[in-house]
């Protein structure tokens, strides 16, 4: 070692450790715990030293253990994702490995993504109409670049084609062979019973998945099934997507309107609580859903502010009673993508059922 290199090594604790390691390779040093250090992985190219290997990353020397931070699989087990309908629990993601330096913002959090809300409805003659509606969604959303998320409503909800035809058709059209995954968890009612939700979430291009469902409001025979909020979190994207569907008639002067409003308000508070919970973990949040409450004031719908969902939330897509909300994590902002003519990348998809349309929007969460 030349005299010119010695001061540089003494100024860096990591370089000092490398120097000692090479010295021990020559002299047979043993740590105080009595175990020879034969493999010290610091990342990158290896230097031989008496049978052990010391990795020194690339053109420089790293003291942050960056070799273990090169992919999301080291940040919450995102390599295990499960198949269509499976539930996989992973770590929180977006955090540096223990003992390592903070790797800084992850570019995987800032990719352009497309978010869609789609109420399939149930007033159709046969499965062909429903399958055509799914094809319209897939043909519109599928070719778009980047990860894609679809929040569905009214799936397997008294459908004319049978008890499981809609979820089967979704899994067939948005299949895992083409990179899609659909999560439809069970939710627990206050009485301890469980139900499979009618608001599944389909996605592509996101890993490190954790999924759950939260009870929102009770079932009401002839009026409404039990309502839930589905939550899918991706550690790879530091993103939580929530999907829901509220009771109808609370804001359109239907029968027993006060009871309907009670159920609606209960679900709204649950949704707000779940949004808070995800956002408090430092995650970007998207909410899709049919809230069965129009934006505009009318004789049955007093003036209200949809963005009371959260102080930082904005409505980025949907029309009428269908919504797509965005809530950026601390330090992030929502940026809608633009077409060549400068207009936002967003639109509606004709479904041909119950007068419903699906609504999509493309954008990203970017650092401020």
N, C-alpha and C positions, 0 to 999 in steps of 0.2 A: 504494500500500500504506500503510495507516495505521500509526501508531506502535504502537498496541495489538496489531497482529498480528505485528510484527517479532520480538519475543522468542519467541513460540511457534514461528516457523519456524526460528529459530536453534537452538532446543533439539532439533530433530529433523533428523538427517542426510538423511532422505528428503525432508522439506519443503524443506530447503536446496537439495537437488538440483532439486526442482520449481521453486523460485525462480530458480535459475541458468538453468534451461531456458527459463523465460519471458523472462528478461532477454536470453538469447541470441537468442530469436525476434525481439526488437526490434532488437538490435545486430548480428546476424549472426555470433555467436561460432562458432568451430570447435574441436573437440576436439584434443588434442595429437596424435591419430592422423590428423588432417587430414580426418575424415569428419564431415559435418553430421549432427546428431541430429535427424532429421525425425519419427521415430515412436518414442516412448518409451512402451511399454505398461506401465502400472502397474496397470491394471484398473479398469473402471467407466466413468464419464462422462468425456467428452473436453473439454479446454479448448483453444480455438484459440490458436495462437501463431505467427504468421508462416508458416502453411502446415503446420507440424508439429502433432502431437497428443500431449497428455500425459493419460493416463488416471488419474483419481483415483476410487478405488472407493467407490461408495455414498455414505453420509452422512459417512463419515470418510475418513482417508487411510491407506492400507495400505503398510507397508514390507516385506511378505512375499511379494509377487507372487502373491496369492491367486487372481487370475484364472486362473492356469494350474493351480490345484489343485482346481477345481470338479468334476472327474470322474475316474473311475479310468483313463480313456484316456490321461491324462498321466502315469500311474504304472505303466508297464510294458506299454503297448501293449495294454490289455485290449479295445480295440475290434476286434481281429482274433481271432476265436474258432474259425473253421473249422466244418465241418459234421459230421454224424454219422460217427464213425470217423476224423476227421482229427486230426493232431497239430500243435498250434500252440505254439511256444516263445515265451515272453514274458519280460519283466524280473521282478525280484523282487517289485515291488509293495509297497504299504504304506510307502513312503519318500517324504519330501518332495523336490520337484524340486531339482536342484543350485542352490545359491545362494539358495534361498528359506528362509523361516522354517518351522519344524516346524508343520504345520497341526493337530497334536494328534490324539487318537483319531479314527478314521474310523467313523462310525455304521454304515457298510456291513459292518463286521466283527461287529457285535452284533445282527444281525437273527435272528429266529426261523427255524430250519431244521429239516427232517425228514430223518432218516437211517434207511436200511433195509438190512438184509442179507437176501439171498434166494438160496437154493440150489434151483435148478429141478429137479435130479435128472434121471434118464434112464430110469426104469422106467415107461413109459407106452406105450399101444397105438398112438397116432397123434398127429398135430400138433394136433388139436382140443383134446386134454387139456392140452397145453403152452400153447396160446394162451389157454385159459380161465384157466390159472394166472397168466399175464402180465396178463390183464384184471383178475384179482382184486387184483394188486399195484397196477396203474394206477388202478383205481377207488377203492382205499383211500388211496393216497398222493397221487394227482394233485390232488384238491380241496383239499388242505391249503395254508394260506397260507405264503408265503415260499419261499426256495430249497429244493429237494428233491434228495436224493442216494440212489442205489440201488447197492449193491455186489452183483454177481451172482456165483454160483459154478456150476460144471459147465455152462458154455455151450459148445455144440458139442463135447461130450465123449462120443463113442460113442452118439449119440442115435438112437433108432429112426426119427425123421422125416427123417434125412439129415444131410449134412456141414455145412450152413450154415443149416438151418431155424430154429434158435433165435435166432441173432444177427439173421437177417432179420426174424423175428417181433418181436424187441425193437425194432429200428429202425422197424418199421411201427407198433407200438403206442405207442412213445415217440418220435414223429417230430419233426424239426426245425421243421416247419410250426407245431407247437404249442409251440415253445420248448425242446424236449428236445434233448439231445446225448449220444451214447454214445461212449466212448473205449475202444478195444480194441487196445492197442499190441502190437508185437512185442517179445519179450524175447530176450536173447542167452544161450545156454548157455556153460558153461566151455570147450567144444570149438570155440566160435566160430560154431556154427550158430544160427539164429534160429527162433523159433516165435511164432505169434500166441497171446496169453494166453487162458485159459478163464475169467478173472475180470475181465470188463469193468466199467466204472463208467458209469452213466447219471445225468445231472443236469439241472437246470433252474434258471435264475435265478442263474447264476454266470458271470463273464467273466474274461478274462485268464488263459487256460488253458495249463498246461504239463503234459505227460503223459510217463510213462516206465514201464518194467517192470524189475524186478530178479529175477534167478534165485534160487530158494529151495531147491529140492531136485531131484535127478535123476528122470527117468522110470524106471518099473519095469514091464516088460511084464506085463500081466494084473493089475497091482495099482494102479498110479498113473501118470498122465501127468506130464510135467515140471511142477513147481510154480513159480509166479512170484508176486511182489507187484506189483500195479498201483498206481501213485501218480498222482493227479490233483491239481494245485495250482491254486487260483484266487486271483489277486492281488486281485481285487475284494473277496473275502471274507477274505483273509489266512488261507486254510484249505487244508490238505492232507488229502485223503481217500485212505486206503489200503485195498485189498481183497485178500483172499487165501483160499486153500483148502489145508489141509495134508493129508498122506497119512493114509489111514484105517488103523485096526487097531493103531496103536502103543500105545493105551491101552485095548484091549478084547480082549487075549489072542488075537489072530489068529496065523496061522502066521508063522514067521520074525520074531517080534516084535522082536528086538533090532535087526535091520536097519531095521524100520519106525521104531523109536524113534530110531535114528541119523538117518534122513531127517527125522523130525519135529523133532528138536532142531536140526538144521541150518537148517530153515526158520524155526524160532522165533528163532534168533540173527539171521538175515537180517532178519526182521520188526522185531526190536528195533533193529537198526542203522539201518533205513530210518526208523523212528519218531524215533530220536535225530537223524538227519540233518535231517529236516523241522522238528523242534522247535527245534533249535539255530539255525535261521534266523529264529526269532521267530514261528513260525506256530502257529496252533491246529491240532490234529490229531485226525482221526477214523479209527478202524480198524473195518472191517466184515469178517466172514469166518466160514467154517466151519472151526474149528480141529481138529475131530475129537478133541477131548479135553473130557470133561465137567468141570463145576465141582466136582462132589462126588467125594470119595475112594471107591474101591471096591477089590475084590480085584485088579483089573488096572490101576487108576489110583491111584498113590500121591498123598497130599495134595500140592497145589501151589497157588500163588497166581497167578491170571491177571494180576493187576495188577503182577506182576514184569515185565510188558512195559516199564514205565517207572515211575520213582519217583512221578511225578505223575499216572499214568493211573488212570482209574476205569472200571468196567463200567457202561454206561448203558442197555444193551438186549440183547435176545436171551435164549434159554434153552438149557439142555442144552449142545450142542457149538457152538451159533451165538452169535456175540458182536458187540456194538457197544461199542467203547471210545471214551472222550474223553480228550484230553490238552490242557489249556489252555496257551496261550502265557504267558510271563512277564507278570504283571500282570493276567491274566484268570482267570475261573472259569467252570465249566460250570453252567448254570442250567436245569433241566428245566422245561418248561412244565406248567401245571396246568389241569385241567378245572374246571368250575364247582363241582364237589363237593370240590375240593382234591386229587384224585388225579392222578398223573402222566399226561401225554399220551404214552402208549405202548401197544403192543399187538402181536398176532400176526395173520397172514393165512394162511388155509388155502390150500394149493397143490394138494392132492390127488395128489401124486406122491411116491413113496418115503417117505411119512410126514413129509415136510418141511413146515415152515411158514416164512414170511418174518416178520421182526420189525422193527418201526419204533419210533422215539422222536423226540419233538419237543422242542427246547430251543434255547438260544443260548449263545454265549461272550460273557460280559459283563465289563466292567472291574470289578476288585475295589473 
